[in-house]
Amino acid sequence: MNTGGRGRTRDIARAAVRAELAQVAFELFRRQGFDRVTLDDLAQAAGVSRSTLLRYFDTKEDAVLAAYDGLELKVAAALRDRPADEDDWSALRHAMNVLLERHRRDPAGALATARLVGDHPGLRARQLEKQHRWRPALAQALADRQDTSGDPTLAQSVRAAAALDCLNVTQDYWIESDGRLDLIALLDEAFAALAPQPQPQP
């Protein structure tokens, strides 16, 4: 009996329901304001019970930030796939393109989500807390690219943290421009500001 296939099917179905509930929550937050919406309001809007909603999200914040779940794993995978002779900083910039996929598909929706998170102190704090857990994953991916099977070095951890800071500052500029500035160009500019500079010849 193949229980693995059924398990994967359940996981896919659960992820689909979670994404649908998150979309309902986001639309409600956007119309009524994050602080005015309760979990009961979310459940009613989604046509489910409160207990069902709580099986997918522990808090309102989780419903918003579900859009970012698992992204660090995708970035880390993209980072490991970069050419072995590419420097860490360039590899990080290219791997960050994974985070721009939604922006390419739906720039207005991506901007609305980013603004909702950026404008609410509680949501922003939770997002930064989540991102703090992204750093070890990215640093380990950098270490894995060296085929050393070891822990990340301090330098690799610093580069991973700096890449996430570039992403956050870039997003702030993009939100402040109301989406008029080009997000990809901004991210390129942010990474270029910290790119290693050629050393002068003696």
Residue, then its C-alpha position, 0 to 999 in steps of 0.5 A: m500500500n502506497t501511503g506516501g502518495r496519499g500523504r503528498t496529496r493531503d499536503i498539496a490539498r492542505a497547502a491549497v486550502r491554506a493559500e485560499l484562506a490567506q487570500v481571503a484574509f488579505e482581501l479582508f485586511r486590505r478592505q477593513g484594516f488589519d486591526r479591525v479584523t478578528l479571527d472570527d471575522l476571518a472565519q466568517a468571510a472564508g465560510v469556515s469555523r474558527s476552529t478550522l481556521l485555527r488549524y491553518f493559522d495560529t494568529k492573524e499575522d500568520a495569515v498575512l505572512a503565509a505568503y512568505d512561508g518556505l521562501e528561504l528554502k527556495v532561495a537556498a536551493a537556488l543558491r546551491d544551484r549557482p555555478a561553483d565558480e561564482d562568488d558568494w555575493s553574486a550567487l546571493r543576488h541571483a538566488m534572490n530572484v526567487l523572491l521576485e517571482r510574485h512581483r513579476r506575476d502580480p506587481a500590484g498584489a505584491l506591492a499591496t502585501a508588502r505595504l500591508v506588512g510594512d505599514h503595521p509594526g506588529l506584522r513587520a516585527r513578525q516578518l523580521e523574526k521570520q527572516h532571522r530564521w532565513r539567515p542560517a538557511l542561506a548561510q548553510a547554502l553558501a557553505d554547501r556550495q564549497d563542498t566542505s560539508g561543514d558549518p557556515t563561516l562567519a563571513q558566509s553568515v554575514r553575507a547572508a544577513a547583508a543580502l536580507d538587509c539589501l532586500n528589506v531596504t530595497q522593498d522599503y524604497w519600492i513601497e515609498s515610491d508606490g511601486r513607481l520605481d523598478l524593484i529589480a533595478l533597486l535590488d541590483e543597486a542595493f547589492a552593487a553598493l556592497a559588492p566587493q571592490p577590486q583591490p588596487q594594484p601596488 
